[in-house]
Amino acid sequence: PRAVPPQARMRVVVLSVLASLAAVNAFLPTPALHLRNAGSPLSVAKTGARAQFNVPLRNQKLGPRMTISEEVVASVNTGEGQVMRTRIVTPWDQTKADIMKYFGLTSEEADQYEHIAKEDLIQAYAMMSLSRQFETACNQQYMQGNIRGFMHLDNGQETIPALVSDSVKMGDKKYSYYREHTHALASGVDAGAVMAELFGKVGGTCKGAGGSMHIFDKATNMQGGWALVAEQLPYAAGAARSILLDRERDPETYANDDRIAVVFVGEGGAQNGRMAETLNVAAKEGLPLLFIVIDNGRAINTFTGDVAKNQDVYMQGQHYGVPGLKVDGQDMVSVLQGGRAVVDHVRKNGPAILQVHTFRFNGHSPADPEHERGRKEEKKWARDAADPITIFENYMKESNQATAEELAAVKATAAKLCKDAVKFAADSAEPHAGLAKELEFPDKPDTDYNARAGPKDAAEVNKRTLDPAALATCEARIAELRAKGEEGVITIGDAINLAILEEMVRDPTTTMHAEDLQAGSSYDIPKLTQQTFGALRAADEIIDEGHFIGKGIGEGLNGYRPIIELMNANFGIYGMAEISSAGNTYATTGGEFDMPMTIIGAGGTAPAQSLGAEHSQPFHAYIMGIPGLKVCTAASPAAAYGLAKSMIRDNGPGMLFLPVKMMKDTRSTIALDKCLPLNKAAVLHEASDASVKAGKAVTVLTYLHGVKESQNAVQEIMEDGMDVDLIELRSLKPLDKDTIRASLARTHKLAILDESTYSGGVGATISAVISEEMFDLLDAPVKRLCMDDAPVPYALSMEKAVVKRASDLVQGVADLCFKKW
C-alpha cells in the first residue's frame, strides 16, 4: 500500500479506477437489488413473506480508462495523528503492480481488472446498502429484546459482502465466523430467514437452533457461521478438498467445474496456528481455497498490533507459495479490482489470500463496553472519515455517474427488504420445544445399518478412478483378513482395517485421514488405503489431530464420509474444539447438514501399561458430554468390526474407542458383513440362576481393558460362590439402559469397573443414571471401581494405586455380596 503524507487532512474522496460510462441516464431506471449469479433484478419480489434475491451475471463491458493523480492520493484523510491505526490507500497502479508481482500476471492480463462496469458498481452498492441497513435493523431489534445472546455486527466492512455478491458464485462453499450476517446475505441467503434465525424462530435458516453466530443455508452453500475463532479454517480446507474429490469421482459431470471454497477470518484470528496449517494443506494439495482476511485492526477490541508482530497476513502465504494481496477496504472499487483478480486466480490456479484493510464501526458486540485503548476514538473517526458507503456515494455523484436521488432509491429498496425481513421474523412461529431432542442425531440410535444400501454407482466409480492392480492388491488383503476373521485369529487392528477397506470399496464417498497412514499407522488400521484409493481420498496428515478432524468436518458437510484414525485416542485432545463442533453441527444447522464422520482411536488405561499420564487419559470420558456425538467402545475384533461398519454408515459423528494394550493380542471370530447397533451393550457372561436366588449375583458394567480384566476375574468370583452378569458397554452414549435394567432386575447389585476418573468419569455418569432411574432395583449402593483422580504414574508401584484391575473387581463383588460397604 502506498504511503500517504501525514499532513493530508482533506475531505475523503474515493480512490477508485472506474469505468467512465456514457451518460447518467444509462443508470438503472428502476433501482433494484442484485445479489449474484443468475436471474432477473429484484425490485422486492417475494415468496410468501420472504424476499427473494436474484442476481445477474457480472457485466464485462469496459469504459475508457481513468487515471488517479498523486495529488488525489495525497488528499485522503487516513487518520494520521488521530487514530492508532491509519487507513491505507491502494489506487489501481499499486494494485496492478502487486497482482503482477505476487500473482504472476502480465500487464495486459492485469488490465482486465481495472475497470468495473457501472451496472456492477450499482449492484455492489446495493449490497453494501442492504448490509448496512440489515445490521442496523439487527441492532435495533437487539435493543428491543427480540434478538438475544451474542450478536456481532459488520458495520463499516460492507465492501466485503459487496465483493462476495460480485465475484463469489452460488456453488462456491462459504465458511465464515461469528460475524457472518452480511456474508450470508451476499451469498444469496434470504434476508427474512437470516433475521428469523436471529429472532430464534422456526422460519430461520436453522429453525432457530443456531442463532446469530450460526447462519447455514444448504441452497446457497453458506456453511457457517462458526463461533470458535479460526475453527472454520480447516473446515474450509475440507470443503475445498470435496471439490477436488467431486472432480476425481465424476470427471464428466465436473468437467468445467470452477467452484472454490471461501473462508473468512479476521486478522486477529489469522494469528492462530490453524492459519499456518490450512495454508500448508492448501498449497500442498493445490486446493481452490480463497482466504478473505477481514483486517479491522482489532482482535475482539484489543489493538491487533499489541498482540501480533506482523499484521500483514497476506504475506503469510509466501512460505507456502500462496500469493496474497492487500487492499483498502474503505474503497469498494479497489476491493472489487483486487478481489476479482484474486478470485479468478483461485478458480484457475489454487489458493490465495485477500486481506481487506477496513474499520469496524461497532464494538465486538452490542454489550461490549469498549474500554480498550484507542477504540472509541478510532470508531468515531472511521464513521466520520472512512465510511465506505459515503466514499462510494461521493465518488458516483462527483463523477456524474449517479445523482443523489438515484442512490437514495437504491437505499430505499434495501430499507424495504430489511423492513420485510423484520416483519417476517416477527411473524414467524417459535420452534416447538421437542425440536431440540429431535435434532440430537441425524440417525436414530436404533438404526439398522445392515439395511442401508451403498451407492448404486460404486462399481462404476471404482472402475473409473482406481488403479486395477492396486484394487486387486486391496481385494487380496480383504480376502486374507476375512479368512482370519472366520478362523478366529484376526486382531482388533486388522478387524478395523478390514471394515475400513470394505466400506471404502463399497462407498466411493468415504475418505481416510491419519498420521503415518502410508505405513499403516500403529495398528494397521489405515493399511493400504492410500495405496488403493489415492492421496486425495486417503490423506497422510500433519501431526495435529484438530487439523485433520477439521478437514473431515468440511468433507462431511459436502457429501463425503470421512474416517479419522487417531494414532492414540488421547491425541484427540488436540481436536476437542473440532469434535465438539462436529457433534453440534446437525442440531445447530436445524437439520440442514448431516455430519457423517467416524473417529477411531486406540487408547484407555490398562493395568501396568507404563505409558505415563499423557498417554493414559480417559478421553472417552472427556467427550461424553458433547451433544450429538455417539461414543462407542470395542474390546474384541468382533465388536470393533461391526461397530466400525455401522459408524461409517451413520449420518452423524461418532467416536469408536479401542483398548490400546489389546490391539495386537486379542483375537476372535467376526460376523462378516454384519453391522452392529450403535446403542446396545453386550452381555458377555450371565450369572447362574442359583447365584441370583442366593443373592450372590452382581451386575458388572465395564468396557475397553476392563472387559479383559473382568473376564479374568470371573472364574475366581465363581470359585468364591458368587457370579456376575458381565456387560460390555459398547455404547457409552447413548447408554443402553434397557440391558442394564434387565440385569439389575435379577441381581439388584451393581459394580462398575471404570477406565476413567472418580470425578467426571463414565462411572460417575452411569451411577447417577442408575440412582435416578433404577433406584428401586438396588439393594446396595453402586460400587464404583474407577481410576483415582491422580494422574496415572509410570512406576508400577504407584500405578497400582490409581488404575483398577481384576483383583479390585473380585473384592468389589465380594463387598456387595457380603454387604461390606
Secondary structure, DSSP 4 states (H G I P E B T S, - for coil): -B---TT--SPP---------S-GGGS-SS--B--SSSSPPBSS-EETTEE----PPPP----------HHHHHT----TTTSSSPPPB--HHHHHHHHHHHH---HHHHHTTT---HHHHHHHHHHHHHHHHHHHHHHHHHHTTSS-S-----TT-THHHHHHHHH--TTSEEE--SS-HHHHHHTT--HHHHHHHHHT-TTSTTTTSS-TT--EETTTTEE----STTTHHHHHHHHHHHHHHHHHH-TTTTTT----EEEEEETTGGGSHHHHHHHHHHHHHT--EEEEEEE-SEETTEEGGGT-S---GGGGGGGGT--EEEEETT-HHHHHHHHHHHHHHHHHT--EEEEEE---SS-SSTT----STTHHHHHHHHHHH--HHHHHHHHHHHTTS--HHHHHHHHHHHHHHHHHHHHHHHHSPPPPTTHHHHTS-SS-TT--GGG-PPPTTHHHHHHHHS-HHHHHHHHHHHHHHHHHHHHT-EEHHHHHHHHHHHHHHH-TTEEEEETTTTTTTTTTTTTTHHHHHHHHHEEE--S-HHHHHHHHHHHHTTT-EEEEEESSGGGGGGGHHHHHHHHHHHHHTTTSS---EEEEEEE---TT---TTGGG--HHHHHTTSTT-EEEE-SSHHHHHHHHHHHHH-SSEEEEEEEGGGTTT-EE---TT-PPPTT--EEEE---HHHHHTT-EEEEEE-THHHHHHHHHHHHHHHTT-EEEEEE-SEEETT-HHHHHHHHHHH--EEEEEEEETTT-HHHHHHHHHHHHSGGG-SS--EEEEE-SSPPPSSHHHHHHHS--HHHHHHHHHHHHTT--
